[in-house]
Amino acid sequence: MTTAAPGTPRPSPFDAAQQAIDHTRRQLFPFRFERWLVLGCVAFLDQCGRRSGMGGFHFPGPGGWGSGAPGHGDVSKAVEWLATNALIVAAVAAAVLTAVIAFCAVVLWLNSRGVFMYVDNVASGRADFERPWREHASRAASYFAWSFGLALATLVGLLVLGAAAVMAVVALVGGPPGSGLTAGLGLGGILVLFLALIVAAGLASLALRDFVAPLQIGAGVGCRDAMRILLGLVRAHPGVFVVYVLLKIVLGMVAGIVLMVLACLTCCCALLPVVMQTALQPLFYFERAWSLFLLRQLGYDLMAGAAAH
């Protein structure tokens, strides 16, 4: 890790993107299948549990609720049934939630290892699997604890908002006369909080992967200390990070379009795990290198050994 000297140019996400493009061209071309395949496997772990492209949340439209709105009697029957079978419903819900959390934990653990493996490979110019898996185990464990905590906090927030939304719908449909306006305003507030939670969780996840993990390697610290370093960089250069996030959104849209076109041309074969990451390795490699070159402009250089490979 090196620190930028005084008088260096101002950090620019655009310059970092150009440097990442040049780095991708140097490291991936001329084409070598075995190198792309190894990097594709590592990129798959790095992407494990993350939604690439134009993924989003889908809400049912006006025609998705049936031919008519449920009446007061339907809501009363549903509430009565839930009260009668509360223990069964609670047991089933607890079992499903436990299974979901356990599955998410496994996925996030693999993702945590993959994040550091891919950072190592892109920064060093290598195409290794076993070495970075071993070398970054402790850093990945620290990263996993924070990413899993973020996932749990997001899940709890969504469950709370979902329960509040159900209560608001019950009040809206089966409540006493005059309660509809209050319930409608409550639903609107819940929707705003839902969107705010999704945006906050997305930004936190982006910060962890794009900057905190590389800072753990570059500064030789744990996840907590790396987050403190990142907060200091954000306070010093807020505009740089805002522009970076906006550009990442644009890149995500472009990647989504590319994936849809590729899926149509290959009958969805290109969307298979590892196949997609291998076929589109230049896109994934560039995306991973981008934040590393931005961090180099900010004084944390992980790219020193890349030229030798």
N, C-alpha and C positions, 0 to 999 in steps of 0.2 A: 504493500500500500504506500502510495506517495501522496504528498500534499501539494496542491497547486501553488505556484509561486505568485507573489504579488504582481499585478499588472497583466495577468493572463486575460485573454478575451472573455467576454461575458458568456456564460453558458447558454446554449441554444439547442432546443429539441430538434430543430431543423438540421443544424450541423451534425448533431449526434446521429440523426437518421441517415444522413449522407455517409458518415463514417461507418455506420452499421451496414449499409449497402456495400461499400467497398470491402469491408471485412468479410461479408458473406460471399462475395465474388471470389476473394482470394482463397478462402477456406473450402469452398464447395466445388470449385471448378478448377481444372477439368473434372468431369463427373467420374466418381468412383463408387460403384454400387455398394461395396461392403462398408464403406465409410458412411454413406447415406443411410444404410440399413441400421447400423449401430446408433447413429444419431436419431434415427426415426424411433427406435425403441426407447431411447432416453427421453426424447420429446414426448412420447406417449405417456410416460410416467409423470413428466412435468405438466402435462395437460390433464392428467387423470383427475376427474371430479370437477373440472372446469368446463364451461360452455363456450366453445369457440364459434366465431361467426356471428350471426344475427339472432342468437337465442334470446328469448324473452318470455314474459309471463302472459298467459292467455286467459282471458275472462270470458265466460259464456255470454253470448249475445242475447238480444231480446227474444229470439225464437228458441233459446235453449232451456227454457224453464217449463215447457209444456204448453198446453193449449190455454191455460188460464192460471191466474194467481191463486195460491192456496187460500182457503177461507179460514175463518176463525175456528171452525170445527176441526179442520185438518191440523192446524197448529196445536189445538188443545189435545187431540189424540196423540200427536207426536210427543208432546211434553209428558202426557200421562204414561205413554209407553216407556219413555226414557226413565221416568221416575220408578216405574215398576221393575225395570231391568237394569237398574243403575250399576249393580255389582258386576253383572256380566259385561255391560258396555265398558266399565272402567277396566276390567281385567283384559279384555280384548285390546282396548286402546293402549294399555300399558305394555302388553306384549308386542304390539306392532311398533310402538315408539321405541322400545328397547332394541328390537331388531334393526330399525332404521338407524338408530344412533350407533350401534355396533358396526353396521355396514359402512356408515359414513366415517367412522374412526379408522377402519382398515383402508378405505380409499384415500383419506387425508394423510395417513401414515405413508402410503406409497407415493402420494403426490409430494410430500415433504422431502423424501429421499430423492425423487426425480428432479425437484426444483434445484437442489444443490448440484446434482450430477450434471444437469444441462448447463447451469451457470459455469461450472468448472470446464466443461468441454468447449463451450463457446469462447470463454475467456482465454483458455490456453491454446486453442486451435487443435486440440486432440479429438479423438473419437474413442473414448474409453468407457467401459461399463463397470467393471469390478473395482478398479482403483478409486474413483470418486465415490462409489457406494460405501467403501470402507472409510475413506479419509474424512468424510463429512457426516459421519453417523451422529456424533454428539451435537453438532450444529443443527442437523435435521431434527433431532429429538426436541431441542429447544423451540425450533420453528413449529414443529407439530403441536406442541402444547398450546402455543398461542393461536394457531390456525384452528385447532379443534375447539378452543375456548370461544373464538369468534363464531364458529359454526353453531355451537350450543346456544350462545347468546342470541344469535339471529333466529334460531329455531324457537326458543322460548318466547321471543318477541312476537314472532308470527303466530304462535299458538294463542298467546294472550289477545292479540288483535283479532284472530279468528273467533275466539270465544266472545269477545265484545261485539263483533259483527253479527254473530248468531243471536245474541241477546237483543241487539238493535233491530234485527229483522223480525224477531218474535214480537217485539213491542210495536213495530210498524204495522204488522199484519193483524195481530190479535189483541193489541192494546186498546184501552178505552178511547172513546172519541176525543180528539184534540191532541193525542199523543204522537200523531204521525209526523208533525213538523219537527218535534224534538228528536224523534228517532231518525228522521232523515238527515238532520244536521249531525247527529252522532255518527251515522254511516259515512257522511262526507268527511268528518274529522278522522275517522278510522282509516279511510282510504288515503288521506294525506299522510298519516303516520306510517301506513304500510309502504307507500312509495318512498318516504324519507328513510325508513329502515332498510329497504332494498338498496337505495343509493349509497347509504352510509356503509353497509356491509360490503358492497361492491368496491367502493373506494378503499376500504380497509384491506380487502383481499388483494387488490392491485398493489397497494403500498407494500404489503408483506412480500409478495412474490417479486415485484419489479425492483424494489430498492432495499428492503430490510434484509432479505436473504443474501444478496450480493454484499451488503455492508457487513454482515456477519463474517463473511470470508475476508473482505478487504481490511476490516479493522480488527479481525480476530476476537470478536466479542459474541456474547449471547444475543438472543432475540430482543430482550428488553433493552439492552444498551444500544443495539442497532436502531431500535425505534427512537430512542432519544436522539441519536445522531441524525436520523431522518427528520425529526421534528425541527431540529436546529437548521438543517438545510432548507426545509420548507419555509421557515420564518425568514431566512435570509434571501430566498429566491422564490417568493410565492407565485409570481407570474410565470416562471419557467415550468413549474409543476402544473399549473392550470392549463397552459398550452399543451403540455405533454399529455394530460388526461384527455383533452379535447381531440388531439390527434390520434390517440389510441382508440377513441370511439369511432372515428372515421376509418381507421385501419380495420377495426372489427367489422364494420359494415362492408368494406371492400372484401375482406376475407370471407364473409358470409356469402356474398354474391359469387365469389370464385368457387366456394365449396358447392353451392347449389348447381352451378354450371357443370362442374366436374362430376357431381353426382348424377346429373341427367345424362352426361356423355358416357358414363361407365356403368349405368344401371345400378347406382348406389354402391358399387364395389369399392370406389375410392373412399367411402366413408368408414370402411372397416378399420378397426384399431391397428395401429402401426403402419398399415398401408397408407392411410391419409398422411400421417406424419412423415413418412418416407417420401411419398410422391411430392408433397409440398414442403419438403425440408428447407428450401431457400426462404420461404415465407416465415416458417417457425424460427429459423436461425436468425433472420433479420430482426424479428420481433423480440427475441431474447437478447440480442446484442445491443439493441437500441438503448435500453436503460443503462447498460453497462458503460456505453460511451458517454451518456449523460452524466453518470456518476464520475467518470474520469475527468470531465470538465469541471465537476464540483470538488475535485481533489482526492478522489478515491479510485485509483487506477488498478483494475484487475486484469488489464489486457497486456501487461508487459511481456508475457511469455508467448503471446500468440504468433508473433512474427517468425519465431523459430520453428514452427510446426506447419 
